[in-house]
Amino acid sequence: MRSLDPEEERQALVQKSSKAKEAMELFRQGYNCAQAVMASFCKDLGLEEKQAMMLASSFGGGMGRMREVCGAVSGMAMVLGLAQGYSDPKATSEKAAHYDKVQQLAEQFKAENGSIICRELLGLTKPGPDSPVPEERTPTYYKKRPCDILVGQCAAILQQELGK
């Protein structure tokens, strides 16, 4: 779980992973958490950036701001699927191996953050979805949320995994 202050953690991620830096910058440009992770890998995967952004657009805010599975974690799973997924519906051993890898990466994220659930990561107490209207991205928004760090963590986890 978190031990550094947020700015130290941001700097550590940037030094650790070029993909973390890229994903964090995309998030700060206004892309949602899933889009930021997905887009930081789209060139490596042969996916057009616009397609990547559209594919991931529904997953921000824990899927459409419902505050369920963190969008950065969803983006991580989408990238993993494009990079190492399976396409044959009868490939049960490949499916099991892929699901195992998704669970491993999600567990790594959870070990660092205590959860993969958006509302828990944000410290929200109200169950269920938020308003579908996203908050304005202001300096205060970025200060009160760990989302750029979470995006960076997912990108760093993926970069390490895909570099194996």
MOSULLIN-V142581 format. One record per backbone hydrogen bond with DSSP energy under -1.0 kcal/mol. NH is the residue of the N-H (numbers start at 1). CO is the residue of the C=O. If there is no record, write none. Layout:
NH;CO + NH;CO
This chain:
9;5 + 10;6 + 11;7 + 12;8 + 13;9 + 14;10 + 15;11 + 16;12 + 17;13 + 21;17 + 22;18 + 23;19 + 24;20 + 25;21 + 26;22 + 27;23 + 28;24 + 29;25 + 30;27 + 31;26 + 36;32 + 37;33 + 38;34 + 39;35 + 40;36 + 41;38 + 45;41 + 46;43 + 47;42 + 52;48 + 53;49 + 54;50 + 55;51 + 56;52 + 59;56 + 63;59 + 64;58 + 65;60 + 66;63 + 67;61 + 68;62 + 70;116 + 74;70 + 75;71 + 76;72 + 77;73 + 78;74 + 79;75 + 80;76 + 81;77 + 82;78 + 83;79 + 84;80 + 85;81 + 91;88 + 92;90 + 95;91 + 96;92 + 97;93 + 98;94 + 99;95 + 100;96 + 101;97 + 102;98 + 103;99 + 104;100 + 105;101 + 106;102 + 107;103 + 108;104 + 109;105 + 110;106 + 111;107 + 112;108 + 113;109 + 114;110 + 118;68 + 119;67 + 121;117 + 122;118 + 124;119 + 130;65 + 138;136 + 142;138 + 143;139 + 144;140 + 150;146 + 151;147 + 152;148 + 153;149 + 154;150 + 155;151 + 156;152 + 157;153 + 158;154 + 159;155 + 160;156 + 161;157 + 162;158 + 163;159 + 164;161
